[in-house]
Amino acid sequence: MSFRFQVLMLGCWLLAAGSVSGQDRPANTDLMQLELLQHDLKQASRLLTVYDRDDSKALEKSEYERLAWKDEVSDFDVDKNGELTHLEVAIRFAFVRSQDEITQADINKANWFMNRHDKNRNDQLDPSEIEKANWPPNPEDFDTNRDGIISSHEMAVQLAFDRGLRQELGIDTVDHSRAARTMGQFDTDQDKQLSRAERENAPLPDGNMKFDEDGDGLLSPLDLATMYAAHRKEMGLSKFDVQKLQGIFARHDKDGDGRIVIGPDLKAAAKHSGVDEIESISLGKSNPLTQVKASVGKFDANKDNVVTIAEVEAHLAAIRKRLGYAQTEYLKARTILTRYDTDRSRHIEPQELDTAVDAGQLPKNLFQTADQNKDGKITIEELAAHFASEK
């Protein structure tokens, strides 16, 4: 849950000089643009539980003078009454969080790791917990104050930094998760990198070693994510296509070798010394070949009864190329269509476009550019293709 904290009476923002954790003091516009998360409100509640000794729902001077950031109180005392309310404390937490560009997604991820590895539930990873979990692979990057402990805040800060780095490199969440799955399955020695022997067993795209950034002959998680991002863009796949690909292989490729057997496969049979493929390769007794073939047989381009990741990628890429738009453009088109298709005819007509133009949502020449078959109607597919062409 989040909401924008905006102040209409600018006169109350007479901020005193000071700093926040060594960072620049907040300007009026900084605080007006803050996004308060449930996390900020929860942190504020915790702080008041400890420091609000008279239960007045605010911190008076005698109470906030015990804070480590007591010199910054005036920066967040919005109404300048010499006290800090629950909301004002939450604003301070939101500002500090915003300085590190921590989002709700980073907080959720940090909470997930804490729930998994913080066995004594003290909201931090102690040295013994880090060693036992063998996570994170680079604890020194997380432990900013070098005390041997990773707090939940330190974890969120590093996760936010990693997310920003991936964005700069053009790595989407689907690329990151795909790299994590590959590393988790094929990193047999658990050193957080893929050696040559490990790569030979993994269904990686060709030319993967050109992503070995440091030239050590090993692929790190970031190398893998960069590789998958570049491969996805080269193939013309959207992130939704990759999600569909992962869903297909999650359901049918039980041993994770990047192959789905849908019929007699002599190579696989020889590899497994004649053991029944249905049980030994990737299907299991509960998933008959006929059902699997009916589901994914269309991807078997060379008709060898084995569906590979490359074949599914090629099939999805061909569909994406033929459509001319990605799922994001389709979703945007659906929103516009729902908003302006007043007669629910499943297309936009000229009279409906006038309303959209007046609202500043669509260009006046939309029919000239988007109505591909010139029938005087714009379908959701035509609208999605139009949005894609604008990129």
N, C-alpha and C positions, 0 to 999 in steps of 0.2 A: 504494500500500500504506500503511495506517495502523493504529495500535493505540492503545488508551487506556493512558496511563501512570498507574498508581495505586500508592500506597504504603500498605502495611498497618501498618508500624511508624511511628506518628506521632511517636514520640520523637526520630527522627533529623532532624525538620524544625525545627531551631532556627536560623531564618534571621537573619542579621545585617542591620543597617540598611544602606540603599543605594538606588540607583535604577537603572533600566534605560533608557538613552537619554532621560533627562529624564522618564520616566514613573514611575508608582507602583511601589514594590518589590513583588515577588510575595509573596502570602500563601500559607500552607500549602495552602489550598483551590485557589488558582490553579494551582499546580504539580500537584496531585493530579488536576485535571480536564483537564490538557493532552492534546491529541491529537497524537502524534508522527507526522509524515509522512515518507515516504522522502526528501523534500527536506531536512528537518531533519537527518537522519542523513548525507546526502550533504554538506551544508554543514559538519557537524562533522568529517567525514573530511578535507575540504579544509583546515580550520583546523589539525587535528593534523598534517597533512602538512607544514605550514609551521612550526609552533611546537614540535612534539614532537621536539626535536633528538636525544634519546637513544633514540628509538623504543621508549619504555616503555609506549606505549598510554595515557598519561595526561600531563597537564601539571602539572609541579611548580612551586613558587613562582617559581623563577628563569626558568621558561618563560612562565607566564601573566602575569608582571609586564610583559611586552612587549605585552600585549593592550590595545586601546583601552578595554576595559571591565574593566580589572583591579580596580577598586574594587567591582565587582559580583560578583566570583568567589564570595564567601561565600554569596551568595543561591542559588547553584546547586550548591554543594558539598554534595550530599545527605548523604553519610556523615560529613561534617566531618573528613576525614582530611588536609585541606590540599592536596588534588590534585583535578584535574578529569579525569574519565574521558570517553571518547567519548560515552557516554550522557548524562552531565551537561552536556557542551557542546551536545549535540543538544537537551536540555531548554531551554537558554538560547535557542537559535535558535527553538524552538517557542513560547516565551513572547513573544519580540519579535514574531514573526509573528502570534500571537494578539492582541496589542495593536492591531494594524492590521486585525484580522479578515480576514486573508488565508487563503483556502481553497486546496485542491488545484486546483480549477477555475481560480482566478486565476493560480496558478503555471503551469498548463498553457497558459493563454492568453498569459501573458507569454513563455513559452518559444517559443510559436508565432510571436509577433511578432519575437522576437529571432532565431530561425532564418531568418526572412524578410528582415529588414532589417539585421542585424548582419553586414555583409559581411566585416569583418576578424576576426570571431570573438573579440572581447575582452570579451564578456559585457556590453556596453553600447552604446547608440546615440550615436555621436559627432555633432557638429554637421553634418558633411558628409553623414552617413547619414540624419539627420533631414530635411535639406533635399532630398536626392535622392529619398527615399521619400515625401515630402510627408505624413508620418505621424510622430507623431500630429497631428491637426488643431490641438490646443491644447497644444503642448509645454511651455508654462509651467506647466500644471497638473501635469505629471509631474515636472518638474525642481525638486524641492523645495529643494535646496541652491543653486540658481541658478548652477551651474557650467557650464551649457551642454551637459551630458551627462545622458542618461537611463540609469541603471543598471537592472539586472534587478529589483532590490528596489524602486526607485522606481516602476517600471512596474507591479509587482504591487500595490503600495500604492494607486496610482491606479485600477487595474482593480477592486480590492476596493471602493474608495469608490464608483465608478460602479455596481457591482453592487448595493451597499447602497441607493444612491439609487433605482435602478430598482425594487427591492423595495418601498421606501417609497411609490413612485408606483403600485404594483400592476402593474408591467411584468414579464411573464414572459420567459424566454429566447427563446421563439418570437416574441414581439413585437419583441424587440431584433434578432433575426436577420432578421426580415421587413423591418424598417426599414433594416437595413444593406444588404440586397439591393436594395431600392427606391432607396436613395441611390446605390449603386454603379452602377446601370443608368441612372438618369435624371438624375443630377447631371452634365450634359454639360460644364460649365465647371469641375468638380472643386473647387468652393469649399466643399464639405461642407454645402450647404444647397440646398433646392429653390426656385427662383424661380417666378413665375407661369407662364412659358412652359414650364418643365420639369414643373411640376405638371399642365399640360394634357395632356402626353404620358403621364403615369403613371396607372395604374389605381387611383386612391385612392378611399376611401369619400367619400360626400357630406359636406359640412360640415367638410372637413378644416382649413380656416383658423381655426376656433375653437380649434385647438390651437397656434396661433402665439403662444407664451407671451410673447414680448417685443414683439409687435405690429409687427415690422419688415417684414411682408409675405413673409417667407421661413420655410420649415420646416426646422428643424435635425434632426439624427438623433434627439435626445431628443424633439422635438415629434412626429416620425413614430412613434417607439416608443410614446409616450403615446397617440397617436391609434389605433394598431393595438390596444393593450390595451383602450382604452375601447370600440372597435368590436367586439372579440371578446366582451367581457362583455355588451354590448348585444344582440348576436346570440344569446347563450347558447351560444357555442362553447367547447369545451375546448381545451387546448393540443394534444391529440392530433388534434382536428379540423383545427386550423390546420396541423399537420404533414402531414396527409393532403392538404389543399388545396395546400400547397406542393409535395408530391410529384407531384400530378396535373399541375400547370402546369410543373414542372421537366421532366417527361417529354414533354409534348405542345405546350407553348407555346414554341417555339424562339426566337422573336424577342422574347419577354418583354413583349408588349403587353397581356397580360391577357385574350387571346381565343384560343380553340381552334376552328378551323374544322373542321367535321365533314361539310360538304356544300356545295353551290353557295351562294355568298354574293355577291349582286349588289353590295352596298355595298363589300365588300372588293375585288371585281373592278374596280369603277370607280375605287376609290382607287389601285389598282396598274396602272391604264391597260390592263386586259385581260390582264396577264401571268398565266400559269397559277398559280392560287392554291396548288396543291399544292406548288409550288416556291418561291413568293415570299412567302407569308404566314407560315406557322409550322409546316409539316409536314415537308417534304422528301420526296424520292422513296422513301426507305426506310420511310416511315410512311404507307401508303395510307389514304385517307379512310375506307374501310370498316372497317378495324381500329380507327381512332381513334373512329369513331362507336359501334362495339360496346363500346368501353371507357368512354367518357364521355358517350355520347348521352343517358343517363338524366338528366343534369344540365340539358339544354337545355329549360328550362321553356316558353319562348315558341316553340319549334320553328322557329327561324330559321336553324338549322344553324351557329350560333355559340355556343359555351359560354363564358360570362364568369365572372369571379371571383365577382361578386355572385350568380350563379345557383348556383354550387357551394356558396357559403357558406349560401345559403338552404336548399338541399337538406340539407346536413349539420346545420344548426340544427334543421330539422324532425325529423330522425332523433333528435337529441339530446333534443329536447323530448318526443318520443314515448317514448323509453327512460326518461327521468327520472333519469338518472345519467350521470356523466362517466367517462372511462377510469380515473381514479384510484380511484373507488369500485369499478369492475369488478375491477381488479387486487387491491384489498383483499379483495373478496368471494372471488376465486379462491384467495387465500392461505388464508382461513378455511375454505373448502370443502375444499381439499386437506388441511388439518390435521385436520378433524373428520369428514369423510365416510369413516368407517372401512370401510364395505362397498363403497365406490367406486360408489355408485348415482347420483352426480352431483347429489345433493341431501342436505340435512341433515334427519334424522328426529328425533323427540322423544328417543329414547334416546341419540342422538349429541349432542344439545344439552345433556343433563345433564353430560356430560364437559366441554363447553366452558364451561358456567356454573361448574362447580367450579374450573376453571382461571382464572376471572375474565376470560375473553375475550369473552363474549357475555352480554347481559342475560337474566334469567329470562323476561321477557315477550316474547321475540323472536318467538315464533309468533303472538302476538296482533297484533303490528305489522308483521311482515315477510311472513307467509304470506297474500299478497293473495287468492288464489283459495280459501283455506281447505280445501286438500286434505291437510293434515297433513304437508306437505313444503315445504322452503324451497329454491328453486332459486338458482343463482348470480345470475340476473337480479333475483329478488326481494330477495336479500341486498344486491346493489349498490344497488337503489332505496332500501332501508332505510338504508344508510349515507349516501346522498345526502340523505335527509329529515332526518337528524340535524344537518346543517350549519345 
